[in-house]
């Protein structure tokens, strides 16, 4: 199978010398450990757990979190560009890091100091890998209608129900789980930190997906899983607010991954257009194709600028929910459009398994769905503009 086209490193907007050194490490790790095996392992559906272990050892699984708990103390502006770099090499890895960060968010943002000191160091730098459990078979976009229950039993909680579409389902070491502890609606939901080996917790056979075949996505069954109250995160009934806060940040992670996928597809298309000859000259000489490549590059740059602006708002402690929804919407739509055009540039070859653009196109599709579908993003943006819908 052909290797990736020669990658022209994106000129990164890095605020410190430490961040620039970090990118030297990231690019060397990607070149050595991720890119060479990406196509083969995705085709085989192999989950690269050893890569995540290496990322943890290198300090790359906890980049946006406090150094006090073995995090990287990096601003989101830097963390997201690392995600983009990882996703350009293999989306299973980039998306996996984003999901892990999402799973750490509740404890880092809402846990007690005692909880953070006990659990966060292993989660951020101790080789553990996390999953995030919000969606259920009958509640996806309508997350507030989730049915998984957590019932108090003395100083423990007993969790019963099923979560669906869980990235790292069955392979994660811990899960942040949203469960119903009270009445109907958003106010009856609480958050829990559940060990991956908890008694009564089991994973179904992973879903058979169009893309991201190396990343296991599975239902999780909670059959009377007992969790001490010390693993409840935040106050009772605060879980949905915690979930929404995490999703704002998670959407930026998906936006960065999408731009990584799109950049990889553009690199492949440009390299192919320069080498492929028709009618006695490289197809890159034809204006129609040159304009297509120019549009692809412009959309990628616009998406990157959008997610970075949202990240800078977050880093400054300012509201960024609207910009996060915009970034997720625009960047993932861009990834779908750019990868589709990349297949077109390669023509028949682009439709074969011998070139990576068909895989990139299949992977781009899921990014329009996860962390809130793009229809949900439009609803979020509209609410910021004109308020909620009248009933």
Secondary structure, DSSP 8 states (H G I E B T S, - for coil): ---------------SHHHHHHHHHHHHHIIIIIGGGHHHHHHHT---HHHHHHHHHTT-SSTTS-GGGT-----HHHHHHHHHHHHHH-HHHHHHHHHHHHHHHHHHHHS-HHHIIIIIHHHHHSS--EEEE--BTTBSS-GGG---EEEEETTEEEEEEEEEEEETTTT-SEEEEEEE-SSSSGGGEEEEEEETT-TTEEE------SS-TTS-EEEEEEEEEEEEGGGEESSTT-HHHHHHHHHHHHHHHHHHHHHHHHHHHHHHHHHHHHH-EETTEEGGGSHHHHHHHHHHHHHHHHHHHHHHHHHHHHHTT---HHHHHHHHHHHHHHHHHHHHHHHHHHGGGGGSTTSTHHHHHHHHHHHTTTTS-HHHHHHHHHHHHH-S---
